[in-house]
Amino acid sequence: QVQLVESGGGLVRPGGSLSLSCAASGIIFSINPMAWYRQAPGKERELVAAISASSTDYADSVKGRFTISRGNAKNTWFLQMNSLKPEDTAVYYCNAVIRGLSVRAYWGQGTHVTVSS
C-alpha cells in the first residue's frame, strides 16, 4: 500500500518562510510527476506547484516565492515557501502519480499553513 506523509506546516507571520516535505512509502517503481496542492476555506483545491522529469510549473500566485524540489532521499519532495502572505493560508496536500503494483494518483493527508500576524 502506497502512502504519502507530509510534514512542515504551521503558523508563520506575513513575510516569513516555511518548508513542507512529502515522503512516499510502499511498493514504488517510479513517481512522476510530484506536486503540491492547497485548499483554502470555502475555496476549491488548486495546484500550487508540480515537478516532472522535464519541467517545473507554478501557479501564478506563487511564482517567485515558492520552490518545489525533489529530495536527495528517494521518493521525497519539498515545497519551500518564502515571502508568505495571508492569502497563502490553506491546507496543503502533496500529490503524485506513482507506478507501483498499479499506476494511480495518491494524496497526502494535508498539513495546515496559517499566515497571520
Backbone hydrogen bonds, N-H to C=O, Kabsch-Sander energy under -0.5 kcal/mol:
donor,donor_aa,acceptor,acceptor_aa,energy
3,Q,25,S,-2.2
5,V,23,A,-2.4
7,S,21,S,-1.9
10,G,112,H,-1.3
12,V,114,T,-2.7
15,G,84,L,-3.3
16,G,13,R,-2.3
18,L,81,M,-2.2
20,L,79,L,-2.6
21,S,7,S,-2.6
22,C,77,W,-2.3
23,A,5,V,-2.2
24,A,75,N,-2.7
25,S,3,Q,-2.4
28,I,26,G,-1.0
29,F,99,R,-3.4
30,S,99,R,-1.4
32,N,97,V,-2.5
34,M,51,I,-2.6
35,A,95,N,-2.6
36,W,49,A,-2.8
37,Y,93,Y,-3.0
38,R,46,E,-2.3
39,Q,91,V,-2.2
43,K,40,A,-2.3
46,E,38,R,-2.9
48,V,36,W,-2.9
49,A,36,W,-1.7
50,A,57,D,-2.2
51,I,34,M,-3.0
52,S,55,S,-3.0
57,D,50,A,-2.7
59,A,48,V,-2.5
62,V,59,A,-1.8
63,K,59,A,-1.0
65,R,62,V,-2.3
66,F,62,V,-2.3
67,T,80,Q,-2.4
69,S,78,F,-1.7
71,G,76,T,-2.7
76,T,73,A,-1.0
77,W,22,C,-2.0
78,F,69,S,-3.0
79,L,20,L,-2.3
80,Q,67,T,-3.0
81,M,18,L,-3.3
81,M,79,L,-0.6
82,N,65,R,-2.0
82,N,80,Q,-0.6
83,S,15,G,-0.6
84,L,16,G,-2.3
88,D,85,K,-2.3
89,T,86,P,-1.8
90,A,113,V,-2.0
91,V,39,Q,-2.2
92,Y,90,A,-0.6
92,Y,111,T,-3.0
93,Y,37,Y,-2.6
95,N,35,A,-2.3
96,A,106,Y,-1.7
97,V,33,P,-1.8
98,I,96,A,-0.7
98,I,104,R,-2.7
99,R,30,S,-2.8
100,G,98,I,-0.8
100,G,102,S,-3.4
104,R,98,I,-1.7
104,R,102,S,-0.6
106,Y,96,A,-2.6
108,G,94,C,-2.4
111,T,92,Y,-2.1
113,V,90,A,-2.6
114,T,10,G,-2.8
116,S,12,V,-2.1
116,S,114,T,-0.7
